[in-house]
Amino acid sequence: MATQATPQGAWKITFLLFLFMLVNFADKIVVGLAAVPIMTELKLGPQQFGLLGSSFFFLYSIAAIVVGFIVNRIDTRWVLLVLATIWALAQFPMVGAVGLTTLLVCRVVLGAGEGPAFAVATHAIYKWFPDEQRTLPTAILSQGSAFGVILAVPALNWVIVNHSWHYAFGALGVVGLMWSVVWLILGQEGPLVQTQQMAADEPRVPYFRLLTSRTFVGCCAATFGAYWALSLGLTWFTPFIVQGLGFSQQEAGWISILPWVFGAVVVLTTGWVSQVLMARGVSTRGARGILGAAPLVIGGLIIATLPYIDGAGLQIALLVLGSGLCGSIYVVCPPMLGEFTPVSQRGAVLAIFGAIYTLAGILAPYVMGNVIQSSANMLNGYMMGFTINAVILVASGLLGLLLLWPNTERARLMGDGAPQPKFA
């Protein structure tokens, strides 16, 4: 089969969606970055702050599933515009004097708007790239998250240190509105979509079979562990540096970008290596499944050594290394799911996948807050929380290695003798 050409304008849309994810993760990180000032001003304990971190994910999964089915029928262009506008508007109430209740409500609304973001953006970008060319664009898209932190953290931390954490939220609202205007002008729907004839010819697979397939289950299990680590990074990494290791808020702002810098290298390298392996004939079991799951096991084992290491610098280095390796799984799972999911069902399947693994975002910050609050001292609490993270990472990576077989999944779902549809 001849390789399908990439439509003109594909990389422009990729860049715009990269910026979309950049804003998305800047919105996520601001509470963790401003954790100590927020806890001081509002007199919050670790358990209350853990609840605030988790609140972002209360409606995250539900919204992801609902919007996932919507984008099967409505152009992603308009859905992306609505989501970004919700993010921006949810930030502005924090500019004034607020209490914990207002913060919680705004974070819940923001989470509902951001829950569908990656799935919708992925579905949108897959309308611009054929299957064999999707891993690198997926890597670039997911790296909007890393660059959202790398670029936003120094800027937001400067606002927090020199003005107030309240204005950091307002700045994010302005940036969100700016992206929405640019997208309204330049955003387009990709041409690699189903025609009516394609939809008629393409067999549908029952959702139950898609969602219980071993590769889908493996993707959810593996990415759940990675997202546990990411959620801790978003909420608790900066407080750990300030409260646990004794750095200042200003120093913590620069240290906080290190996991994301390393993670960006890991993710982009994974996307490039995966496409090179596939071009050389390696099956997607190896070029996507093993390549994405094995780093979770390695990262978990690295983080497990943290309580036994002395020295703040070395502890930070191990945490950066272990958590950064987890990024590989985000690059490979959406393309793996796209291998065997009919186009007409892909938006919903990607959204359900996202809804399941991001449940870690509800649990991880709250569990860490409870562990810290119940420990003899704060540093011991952080170390116990990171040990729990390590165990979850190793277990999720092993499940991924066991279950991720995308190269045989389509035949198993469709039946070996059934005609194979063209999954664009």
URZIJO-V822711 format. One record per residue. N is the residue number from 1. RES is the residue in three letters. PHI is phi as a letter, one per 30 degrees, with the letter a starting at -180 (none if undefined). BURIAL is I if it has 9 or more other C-alpha atoms within 8 Angstrom, else O. Layout:
n = <N;N>
res = <RES;RES>
phi = <PHI;PHI>
burial = <BURIAL;BURIAL>
This chain:
n = <1;2;3;4;5;6;7;8;9;10;11;12;13;14;15;16;17;18;19;20;21;22;23;24;25;26;27;28;29;30;31;32;33;34;35;36;37;38;39;40;41;42;43;44;45;46;47;48;49;50;51;52;53;54;55;56;57;58;59;60;61;62;63;64;65;66;67;68;69;70;71;72;73;74;75;76;77;78;79;80;81;82;83;84;85;86;87;88;89;90;91;92;93;94;95;96;97;98;99;100;101;102;103;104;105;106;107;108;109;110;111;112;113;114;115;116;117;118;119;120;121;122;123;124;125;126;127;128;129;130;131;132;133;134;135;136;137;138;139;140;141;142;143;144;145;146;147;148;149;150;151;152;153;154;155;156;157;158;159;160;161;162;163;164;165;166;167;168;169;170;171;172;173;174;175;176;177;178;179;180;181;182;183;184;185;186;187;188;189;190;191;192;193;194;195;196;197;198;199;200;201;202;203;204;205;206;207;208;209;210;211;212;213;214;215;216;217;218;219;220;221;222;223;224;225;226;227;228;229;230;231;232;233;234;235;236;237;238;239;240;241;242;243;244;245;246;247;248;249;250;251;252;253;254;255;256;257;258;259;260;261;262;263;264;265;266;267;268;269;270;271;272;273;274;275;276;277;278;279;280;281;282;283;284;285;286;287;288;289;290;291;292;293;294;295;296;297;298;299;300;301;302;303;304;305;306;307;308;309;310;311;312;313;314;315;316;317;318;319;320;321;322;323;324;325;326;327;328;329;330;331;332;333;334;335;336;337;338;339;340;341;342;343;344;345;346;347;348;349;350;351;352;353;354;355;356;357;358;359;360;361;362;363;364;365;366;367;368;369;370;371;372;373;374;375;376;377;378;379;380;381;382;383;384;385;386;387;388;389;390;391;392;393;394;395;396;397;398;399;400;401;402;403;404;405;406;407;408;409;410;411;412;413;414;415;416;417;418;419;420;421;422;423;424>
res = <MET;ALA;THR;GLN;ALA;THR;PRO;GLN;GLY;ALA;TRP;LYS;ILE;THR;PHE;LEU;LEU;PHE;LEU;PHE;MET;LEU;VAL;ASN;PHE;ALA;ASP;LYS;ILE;VAL;VAL;GLY;LEU;ALA;ALA;VAL;PRO;ILE;MET;THR;GLU;LEU;LYS;LEU;GLY;PRO;GLN;GLN;PHE;GLY;LEU;LEU;GLY;SER;SER;PHE;PHE;PHE;LEU;TYR;SER;ILE;ALA;ALA;ILE;VAL;VAL;GLY;PHE;ILE;VAL;ASN;ARG;ILE;ASP;THR;ARG;TRP;VAL;LEU;LEU;VAL;LEU;ALA;THR;ILE;TRP;ALA;LEU;ALA;GLN;PHE;PRO;MET;VAL;GLY;ALA;VAL;GLY;LEU;THR;THR;LEU;LEU;VAL;CYS;ARG;VAL;VAL;LEU;GLY;ALA;GLY;GLU;GLY;PRO;ALA;PHE;ALA;VAL;ALA;THR;HIS;ALA;ILE;TYR;LYS;TRP;PHE;PRO;ASP;GLU;GLN;ARG;THR;LEU;PRO;THR;ALA;ILE;LEU;SER;GLN;GLY;SER;ALA;PHE;GLY;VAL;ILE;LEU;ALA;VAL;PRO;ALA;LEU;ASN;TRP;VAL;ILE;VAL;ASN;HIS;SER;TRP;HIS;TYR;ALA;PHE;GLY;ALA;LEU;GLY;VAL;VAL;GLY;LEU;MET;TRP;SER;VAL;VAL;TRP;LEU;ILE;LEU;GLY;GLN;GLU;GLY;PRO;LEU;VAL;GLN;THR;GLN;GLN;MET;ALA;ALA;ASP;GLU;PRO;ARG;VAL;PRO;TYR;PHE;ARG;LEU;LEU;THR;SER;ARG;THR;PHE;VAL;GLY;CYS;CYS;ALA;ALA;THR;PHE;GLY;ALA;TYR;TRP;ALA;LEU;SER;LEU;GLY;LEU;THR;TRP;PHE;THR;PRO;PHE;ILE;VAL;GLN;GLY;LEU;GLY;PHE;SER;GLN;GLN;GLU;ALA;GLY;TRP;ILE;SER;ILE;LEU;PRO;TRP;VAL;PHE;GLY;ALA;VAL;VAL;VAL;LEU;THR;THR;GLY;TRP;VAL;SER;GLN;VAL;LEU;MET;ALA;ARG;GLY;VAL;SER;THR;ARG;GLY;ALA;ARG;GLY;ILE;LEU;GLY;ALA;ALA;PRO;LEU;VAL;ILE;GLY;GLY;LEU;ILE;ILE;ALA;THR;LEU;PRO;TYR;ILE;ASP;GLY;ALA;GLY;LEU;GLN;ILE;ALA;LEU;LEU;VAL;LEU;GLY;SER;GLY;LEU;CYS;GLY;SER;ILE;TYR;VAL;VAL;CYS;PRO;PRO;MET;LEU;GLY;GLU;PHE;THR;PRO;VAL;SER;GLN;ARG;GLY;ALA;VAL;LEU;ALA;ILE;PHE;GLY;ALA;ILE;TYR;THR;LEU;ALA;GLY;ILE;LEU;ALA;PRO;TYR;VAL;MET;GLY;ASN;VAL;ILE;GLN;SER;SER;ALA;ASN;MET;LEU;ASN;GLY;TYR;MET;MET;GLY;PHE;THR;ILE;ASN;ALA;VAL;ILE;LEU;VAL;ALA;SER;GLY;LEU;LEU;GLY;LEU;LEU;LEU;LEU;TRP;PRO;ASN;THR;GLU;ARG;ALA;ARG;LEU;MET;GLY;ASP;GLY;ALA;PRO;GLN;PRO;LYS;PHE;ALA>
phi = <none;d;d;d;d;d;d;d;j;d;d;d;d;e;d;d;d;e;d;e;d;d;d;e;d;d;d;d;d;d;d;d;d;c;e;d;e;d;d;d;d;c;h;c;d;e;d;d;d;d;d;d;d;d;e;e;c;d;c;e;d;d;d;d;d;e;d;e;d;d;d;d;b;c;e;d;e;d;d;d;d;d;d;d;d;d;e;d;d;d;d;d;e;d;d;d;d;b;c;d;d;d;e;d;d;d;d;d;d;e;d;d;d;c;e;d;e;d;d;d;d;d;e;d;d;d;d;c;b;d;e;d;c;c;d;d;e;d;d;d;e;d;d;e;d;d;d;d;d;e;d;d;e;d;d;d;d;d;d;d;d;c;b;a;d;d;d;d;d;d;d;d;d;d;d;d;d;d;d;e;d;d;d;e;d;c;d;b;d;d;d;d;b;d;d;d;d;d;d;d;d;d;d;c;c;e;e;e;d;d;d;c;d;d;d;d;d;d;d;d;d;d;d;e;d;d;d;d;d;d;d;d;d;d;c;c;d;d;e;d;d;d;d;d;c;i;d;d;d;d;d;d;e;d;d;d;d;d;d;d;d;d;d;d;d;d;d;d;d;d;d;d;d;e;d;d;d;d;d;c;j;d;d;d;e;d;d;b;d;d;e;d;d;e;d;d;d;d;d;d;d;d;d;d;d;e;d;c;c;c;j;d;d;d;d;d;d;d;d;d;d;d;d;d;d;d;d;e;d;d;d;c;d;e;d;d;d;d;d;b;c;e;e;d;c;d;e;d;d;d;d;d;e;d;d;d;d;d;e;e;d;d;d;e;d;d;d;d;e;d;d;d;d;c;d;d;b;d;d;d;d;d;d;d;d;d;d;e;e;d;d;d;d;d;d;d;d;d;d;d;d;d;c;d;b;d;d;c;d;d;d;d;d;d;j;e;c;d;d;c;d;d;c;d>
burial = <O;O;O;O;O;O;O;O;O;I;O;O;I;I;I;I;I;I;I;I;I;I;I;I;I;I;I;O;I;I;I;I;I;I;I;I;O;I;I;O;O;O;O;I;O;I;I;I;I;I;I;I;I;I;I;I;I;I;I;I;I;I;I;I;I;O;I;I;I;I;I;I;O;O;O;I;I;O;I;I;I;O;I;I;I;I;I;I;O;I;I;I;I;I;I;O;O;I;O;O;O;I;I;I;O;I;I;I;I;I;I;I;I;I;I;I;I;I;I;I;I;I;I;I;I;I;I;I;I;I;I;O;I;I;I;I;I;I;I;I;I;I;I;I;I;I;I;I;I;I;O;I;I;I;O;I;I;I;I;I;I;O;O;I;I;I;I;I;I;I;O;I;I;I;I;I;I;O;I;I;O;I;I;O;O;O;I;O;I;I;O;I;O;I;O;O;O;O;I;O;O;I;O;O;I;O;O;O;I;I;I;O;I;I;I;I;I;I;I;I;I;I;I;I;I;I;I;I;I;I;I;I;I;I;I;I;I;I;I;I;I;I;I;I;I;O;I;O;I;I;O;I;I;I;O;I;I;I;I;I;I;I;I;I;O;I;I;I;O;I;I;I;I;I;I;O;I;I;O;O;O;I;O;I;I;I;I;I;I;I;I;I;I;I;I;I;I;I;I;I;I;I;I;I;O;I;O;O;O;O;O;O;O;I;I;O;O;I;I;I;I;I;I;I;I;I;I;I;I;I;I;I;I;I;I;I;I;I;I;I;I;I;I;O;I;I;I;I;I;I;I;I;I;I;I;I;I;I;I;I;I;I;I;I;I;I;I;I;I;I;I;I;I;O;I;O;O;I;I;I;I;I;I;I;I;I;I;O;I;I;I;I;I;I;I;I;I;I;I;I;I;O;I;I;I;I;I;O;I;I;I;O;I;I;O;O;O;O;O;O;O;O;I;I>
